[in-house]
Amino acid sequence: MEFTPEFTDYDTRLGGYAVVVREGHVLLALWNEPEVPMWTLPGGGIELHEELEDGVVREVREESGYDVVVGRLLGVDTRVTPPGDRLQPVGDRFQKSVRVVFEATVVGGGLTAEVDGTTDEARWIPLADVPGLRREPMVRRFVG
């Protein structure tokens, strides 16, 4: 019996994200790419030349203005997006997102908004208010 692998044209995107909690608040970023913006964890795509944790530190700084130290691994979230659901169409390609989520602690910097990026602002949100937000499913899984 001959095995013929099935080829599917897809993109894989590695992302690194942080759950930053202090004094009963979580740091979230307002993701502006969907038609209706939603709150997400600070983070994003890891560059090919970066270590995963270094990319998380860079992304948190870009989206929030804070310098963080990456802590323990909380989990991995995967999602497959069909071509028709992608925010930026690229023909008939599926996208698989592999999102690695860590705890992180603020060690410097100050709250600022990302300029010309995929998020409009970062904000400390009371943990009790998170369930009432329009939020990305990753926030539901790792924060509430």
C-alpha positions in Angstrom: 0.0 0.0 0.0 1.4 3.3 -1.0 1.1 6.4 1.3 0.4 9.7 -0.4 0.4 12.6 2.0 -2.3 15.1 1.6 -1.0 18.7 1.2 -3.0 21.6 2.5 -1.9 25.1 1.8 -1.8 26.9 5.1 0.1 29.4 7.2 1.3 28.7 10.7 1.8 31.7 13.0 3.6 31.4 16.3 2.5 33.9 18.9 3.6 34.6 22.5 1.3 36.2 25.0 1.4 37.3 28.6 -1.0 37.2 31.5 0.0 40.2 33.7 -1.9 40.5 37.0 -1.3 42.9 39.8 -3.4 44.3 42.6 -6.6 42.5 41.3 -6.2 43.9 37.8 -5.1 42.2 34.5 -3.3 44.0 31.7 -5.3 43.7 28.5 -4.9 45.3 25.0 -7.8 46.4 22.7 -7.4 44.5 19.5 -8.5 46.8 16.6 -8.4 44.4 13.6 -11.9 42.8 14.0 -14.9 44.7 12.8 -15.8 45.2 16.4 -12.6 45.6 18.6 -12.2 43.2 21.5 -9.8 42.8 24.4 -7.0 40.4 24.2 -3.8 39.5 26.1 -0.8 41.6 25.2 1.5 39.7 22.8 1.7 38.7 19.2 3.7 37.2 16.5 7.2 35.9 17.3 9.9 36.9 14.8 11.9 34.1 13.1 15.1 35.3 14.8 13.7 35.6 18.3 13.5 33.3 21.2 9.9 32.8 22.3 10.2 34.6 25.7 12.1 37.5 24.1 9.3 37.9 21.6 6.8 38.1 24.5 8.8 40.8 26.2 9.0 42.8 22.9 5.3 42.4 22.2 4.2 43.4 25.7 6.4 46.5 25.5 5.1 47.5 22.0 1.4 47.1 23.1 1.5 48.4 26.6 4.7 50.3 27.3 5.7 47.9 30.1 8.9 45.9 30.5 8.1 42.5 31.8 9.9 39.4 33.0 8.4 36.2 31.6 7.4 33.6 34.2 5.9 30.1 34.1 4.2 28.7 31.1 0.4 28.7 31.4 -0.5 26.8 28.3 -0.7 26.6 24.5 -3.8 27.7 22.6 -4.3 26.7 19.0 -6.8 27.9 16.4 -7.4 27.1 12.8 -8.9 30.0 10.8 -10.5 29.1 7.4 -9.8 31.4 4.5 -13.2 33.1 4.6 -12.8 34.0 8.2 -9.3 35.5 8.0 -9.1 39.3 8.6 -6.5 39.6 5.8 -7.5 37.4 2.9 -4.7 35.4 1.2 -6.4 33.2 -1.3 -7.5 29.8 -0.2 -5.0 29.4 2.7 -6.0 28.2 6.2 -4.1 29.8 9.1 -3.1 27.8 12.1 -2.3 30.0 15.1 -0.1 28.5 17.9 -0.3 30.8 20.8 2.0 30.2 23.8 0.8 32.0 27.0 3.0 32.8 30.0 2.6 34.6 33.3 4.6 37.8 33.3 5.5 40.5 35.9 6.0 44.2 35.2 9.6 45.3 36.1 9.6 48.8 34.4 8.1 51.1 31.8 4.8 52.9 31.9 1.4 52.5 30.4 1.2 53.8 26.8 -0.8 53.0 23.6 0.7 51.2 20.7 1.1 53.5 17.6 0.1 52.2 14.2 -0.3 48.6 15.5 -3.0 46.0 15.9 -4.0 47.3 19.3 -5.3 50.8 20.1 -4.7 50.9 23.9 -3.7 48.9 26.9 -5.6 49.1 30.1 -5.5 47.6 33.6 -9.0 45.9 33.9 -10.3 44.7 37.3 -10.4 40.9 37.2 -14.1 41.0 38.3 -15.0 43.0 35.1 -13.3 40.7 32.6 -16.3 38.3 32.1 -18.4 41.2 31.0 -16.0 42.4 28.3 -16.0 41.6 24.6 -12.9 39.5 24.7 -10.9 37.2 22.6 -11.4 33.5 23.5 -7.8 33.3 24.7 -8.7 35.8 27.5 -11.6 33.6 28.6 -9.3 30.5 28.8 -6.4 32.1 30.7 -8.0 34.9 32.7 -11.8 34.4 32.9 
